[in-house]
Structures are given as C-alpha cells and as structure tokens.
C-alpha cells in the first residue's frame, strides 16, 4: 500500500517535468486571479527550466502522505482529528489557488485517515476532494461512486488507495497536456506541507527519533520545492506563498545532514549486474529547532486552510 500511495505525489509532481516552461500568464483558465508582478521581481525574469535530472531529485526527496502517516502510526502516536484540515472548510476555498493547495492538503489527510482505518471520516474527505477537483475542472477523473463504496469498508483500503491514485494520475495527465502545471505545483506544495505539519505536530507531543530525522531531511526538499514554485513567482499569490515557505527554509539552516559511505553492493537490475554505493544520512536536529519549525509550518498552513 505504501508503494502505491507514494506514487500519488510522484505523478502530481511529474507534470512539471513536461510543462515547466509555462508561466502563470495562463491563470485565467485555471481560476487563479489577481495576476500582478511584485516590485521586487524584475520584469525580464524568465521561468526556470527544470531538467529531468532535477525533477528526479525532487521526487526522490519527497515523502508521500501515507509514508509519513505510516511512520507516525508506527511511532505509537494516537490518531488525532485536530491535526486534520476540517472538511467543513471546503466552502471557504473560492479561488483556484486556494482550491489547488487544499486539494493537496486533503490528499495528505486522506493518507493519514486511511493509515488509521478511519473509514467513516474518509468519505467526507473524498467528498471534499471531489468538490475541489470539480471546481478545478478535473473532477471527471474521479469515480466517486466507486470511491464511496470502497470507503465504507476497511477491508477495501488497498483498493481505495489504488483507485484514488489512478484518479490523480489521470488528472495529472490532463493538467500537463493543458499547460496547467501551476495547478500541479500547488497540489504538490499542499501535500508536502501537510505531511510536514502532521509530523511536527505529532513529534511535539510524542517525541520520536525517526520522525525527527524525517523532519530534518526536509531541508533537502526546500530548495527543490522552491525551484518549482519560482517558475510562477510573477503571480502575486505564488510570490506570497514563496515568501512564507522561505521563512520555513530559514529555520532549517542550522539543521545539519552528513553522510557516511558504506560498503558497495552488487544488485541485479533488469538482468544487468549493477554496483550500488550505499550511504547513510545522519540528521542532527534539536527539539528547539523542531518546535521553531513546527510553529512556522503551522503559520503557513493556517494561511492556506484559513
């Protein structure tokens, strides 16, 4: 199940690989509004070009919502509804910008709910996801009747996640082909931020070394995420979001990550013997740093979920 769910965030991110050259000048068709250029952005700024290699790095550094939820559950932390973005907030998301970000956030919350087998609540979150995807004109890719049926039985958890991922995959293809990679960028941001929010909230109440290290590893993700978002910084809403995420990034400066090289290993890949160099990352992050990061992550999340 974790492998399939990990694909959820991968396919959304991949839209940027093929359409990263687009700018936010297409926001009218996406439902984004208030397009303007902040004074601090030069008029001749060009969108960044994200290479295939760079995108692969971005993907490899991402933790999927279910992967993070699994780690949280394995830590012994109890499920807590207060961590979730309430599905009752759905009517307050009126712009395409808000809807795309919160579609990602609800996707991460769905992973958390599924990991704890909260089948009753899952249905309301699937409904919220369907509503937001309809507003973004990608709701046709969600088989809501099937998802509803699967959500009513915990025995269908794997099938539920598979169908959900398949729906996001089809949505991603549509966004990519219609030059709407700004929408995908926001969905990726929402998923990533909510995963980090869940982790920091949990570890504050239930200290756990592995979760703390996973939080510290997000230092590697910050530049990659901002690389994506900076493609659309000429839109003032994106610019404001980038400024807020940069505040989180600043708090990671004192977090250190070092690597220990291990013994090489021979593995077979597609019938070819390949030598893989093993290495172990060592993350040094203090409780004080985690608490500071948790506070700023919550601030940015509150900006998004209202």
C-alpha positions in Angstrom: 0.0 0.0 0.0 2.8 2.4 0.8 4.4 1.9 -2.6 1.2 2.7 -4.4 0.4 5.7 -2.2 3.9 7.1 -2.8 3.1 7.2 -6.5 0.3 9.7 -5.6 2.7 12.5 -5.0 5.1 11.4 -7.7 2.6 11.6 -10.6 1.4 15.0 -9.5 5.0 16.3 -9.4 5.8 14.8 -12.8 3.5 17.3 -14.6 6.2 19.9 -14.0 8.7 17.8 -15.9 6.9 18.2 -19.2 5.4 21.7 -18.9 7.7 23.6 -16.6 8.2 26.2 -19.3 4.7 27.6 -18.8 4.1 30.7 -16.8 1.3 32.0 -14.6 0.0 34.0 -17.5 -2.4 31.1 -18.1 -4.1 31.7 -14.8 -7.4 32.8 -16.3 -8.2 29.3 -17.4 -7.1 27.9 -14.1 -9.3 30.1 -12.0 -6.4 31.9 -10.4 -6.9 35.6 -10.0 -5.2 38.9 -9.2 -2.3 38.3 -11.5 0.3 41.0 -11.0 4.1 41.4 -10.7 5.5 42.4 -7.3 8.0 45.3 -7.4 10.8 43.1 -6.2 10.5 40.8 -9.2 12.4 42.0 -12.3 10.2 42.5 -15.4 12.6 40.4 -17.5 12.6 37.3 -15.2 12.2 34.1 -17.2 10.6 30.9 -15.9 13.2 28.4 -14.6 13.8 25.3 -16.6 13.5 22.2 -14.5 15.6 19.4 -16.1 14.6 15.7 -15.9 17.5 15.0 -13.6 16.4 17.9 -11.3 12.9 16.6 -11.2 14.1 13.1 -10.4 15.9 14.6 -7.4 12.8 16.4 -6.3 10.7 13.2 -6.5 13.3 11.1 -4.6 13.4 13.6 -1.7 9.6 13.7 -1.3 7.8 11.7 1.4 4.4 10.5 0.4 1.5 11.3 2.7 0.9 7.6 3.5 4.6 7.0 4.0 4.7 9.8 6.6 1.4 8.6 8.1 2.8 5.1 8.4 5.8 6.4 10.2 3.6 8.3 12.6 1.4 5.3 13.3 4.5 3.1 13.9 5.8 5.6 16.5 2.8 4.7 18.7 1.2 8.1 18.3 -2.6 8.1 18.7 -4.8 9.3 15.9 -5.9 12.9 16.5 -8.6 14.6 14.5 -7.3 18.0 15.5 -4.4 17.6 13.1 -6.7 17.4 10.0 -8.0 20.3 7.9 -11.7 20.0 8.6 -13.8 19.0 5.6 -16.3 21.7 6.8 -13.8 24.3 5.5 -14.5 23.3 1.9 -16.9 26.2 1.1 -14.3 28.8 2.1 -12.0 27.9 -0.8 -13.2 30.2 -3.6 -10.2 30.7 -5.9 -8.3 28.2 -8.0 -5.2 29.0 -5.9 -6.9 28.0 -2.7 -8.6 25.0 -4.1 -5.4 23.5 -5.6 -3.4 23.9 -2.4 -6.1 22.4 -0.3 -6.7 19.6 -2.7 -3.1 18.6 -1.8 -3.7 19.1 1.9 -6.9 16.9 1.8 -4.9 14.3 -0.1 -2.4 14.1 2.7 -5.1 14.0 5.3 -6.7 11.1 3.4 -3.5 9.2 3.7 -3.4 9.8 7.5 -7.1 8.7 7.8 -6.5 5.6 5.8 -3.5 4.6 7.8 -5.6 4.6 10.9 -8.6 2.9 9.2 -11.0 5.8 9.9 -13.4 4.7 7.1 -16.3 6.8 8.3 -14.4 10.1 8.1 -12.6 9.1 4.8 -15.9 9.5 3.0 -16.2 13.2 3.9 -12.7 13.8 2.7 -13.2 12.0 -0.6 -16.3 14.3 -1.0 -14.1 17.4 -0.3 -11.5 16.2 -2.8 -14.2 15.6 -5.4 -15.6 19.1 -4.8 -12.3 20.8 -5.2 -11.4 18.7 -8.3 -14.7 19.7 -9.8 -14.0 23.3 -9.2 -10.6 22.9 -10.8 -12.3 21.2 -13.8 -10.6 17.8 -13.2 -13.4 16.1 -11.3 -14.2 13.9 -14.3 -11.2 11.8 -13.4 -12.7 10.7 -10.0 -15.1 7.7 -10.0 -16.9 9.0 -6.9 -19.5 6.2 -6.7 -16.7 3.6 -6.6 -14.6 5.5 -4.1 -17.7 6.0 -1.9 -18.4 2.3 -1.9 -14.8 1.4 -1.1 -14.6 4.0 1.7 -17.4 2.3 3.7 -15.4 -0.9 4.4 -11.9 -1.0 5.9 -11.2 -4.3 4.0 -11.2 -2.2 0.8 -8.3 0.1 1.9 -5.8 -1.1 -0.7 -8.4 -0.8 -3.5 -9.5 2.6 -2.2 -5.9 3.9 -2.3 -5.3 2.4 -5.8 -8.4 4.0 -7.3 -7.6 7.3 -5.7 -4.0 7.3 -7.1 -5.3 6.3 -10.5 -7.7 9.2 -10.4 -4.9 11.7 -9.5 -2.8 10.1 -12.3 -5.4 10.8 -14.9 -5.9 14.3 -13.5 -2.1 14.9 -13.8 -2.0 13.9 -17.4 -4.9 16.3 -18.2 -3.2 19.2 -16.4 0.1 18.5 -18.1 -1.4 18.4 -21.6 -3.3 21.6 -20.9 -0.3 23.6 -19.7 -1.7 23.9 -16.2 1.5 23.0 -14.3 0.9 25.8 -11.9 -2.1 23.8 -10.5 0.1 20.8 -10.1 2.8 22.9 -8.3 0.2 24.0 -5.7 -1.1 20.4 -5.2 2.5 19.2 -4.6 3.0 22.0 -2.1 -0.2 21.2 -0.3 0.7 17.5 0.1 4.3 18.3 1.2 3.3 21.0 3.7 0.5 18.9 5.3 2.9 15.9 5.7 5.4 18.2 7.4 2.6 19.7 9.6 1.4 16.2 10.7 5.0 15.1 11.5 5.9 18.2 13.5 2.6 18.2 15.5 3.0 14.6 16.4 6.6 14.7 17.4 6.0 17.7 19.7 3.6 15.5 21.7 5.2 12.1 21.1 9.0 12.5 20.7 10.3 10.1 18.2 13.9 10.0 16.8 12.9 8.6 13.3 10.1 11.2 12.8 12.5 13.9 13.9 15.1 12.8 11.4 12.4 12.7 8.6 11.5 16.3 9.5 15.2 17.3 9.3 15.5 15.6 5.9 13.0 18.2 4.6 16.0 20.6 4.4 16.9 18.8 1.2 13.4 19.3 -0.1 13.1 23.0 0.4 15.3 24.2 -2.5 13.6 21.7 -4.8 10.1 22.8 -3.8 11.1 26.5 -4.2 12.7 25.7 -7.6 9.2 24.6 -8.8 7.3 27.5 -7.2 9.7 30.1 -8.5 8.5 29.3 -12.0 5.3 31.1 -11.2 6.5 33.9 -8.9 5.2 36.6 -11.2 1.8 35.7 -9.9 1.5 37.7 -6.6 -0.3 34.8 -4.8 2.6 32.5 -5.7 5.1 35.2 -4.7 3.4 35.5 -1.2 3.4 31.7 -0.8 7.1 31.6 -1.7 7.9 34.2 0.9 6.2 32.2 3.6 7.9 29.0 2.7 11.2 30.8 2.7 10.6 31.5 6.4 10.4 27.8 7.0 13.5 27.3 4.9 15.4 29.8 7.1 14.7 27.7 10.2 16.4 24.6 8.6 19.7 26.4 8.2 21.0 25.1 11.5 19.9 21.6 10.8 22.9 19.5 9.6 22.9 16.4 7.4 26.0 14.4 7.0 26.7 11.2 5.1 28.6 8.0 5.9 29.7 5.9 3.0 29.1 2.2 3.4 30.2 -0.9 1.5 29.2 -1.1 -2.2 26.6 -3.8 -3.0 26.1 -5.8 -6.2 22.4 -5.9 -7.3 20.7 -7.2 -10.4 18.7 -4.6 -12.4 16.8 -5.8 -15.5 19.2 -8.7 -15.8 22.3 -6.5 -15.5 24.7 -6.6 -12.6 25.0 -3.1 -11.1 27.2 -1.9 -8.3 25.3 0.3 -5.8 27.2 2.5 -3.4 25.4 2.5 0.0 25.5 5.5 2.2 23.7 6.5 5.4 22.5 10.0 6.2 22.9 11.4 9.7 20.4 14.2 10.6 21.2 16.5 13.5 18.1 18.4 14.6 17.3 19.6 18.1 14.0 19.7 19.9 14.2 23.5 19.9 14.7 23.5 16.1 11.7 21.2 15.7 9.5 23.4 17.8 10.5 26.5 15.8 9.9 24.7 12.5 6.5 23.4 13.8 5.4 26.9 14.7 6.3 28.3 11.3 4.8 25.4 9.4 1.6 25.9 11.3 1.6 29.6 10.4 2.0 28.8 6.7 -0.7 26.1 6.9 -3.1 28.4 8.6 -2.6 30.9 5.7 -3.7 28.1 3.4 -6.5 26.4 5.2 -7.9 29.6 6.8 
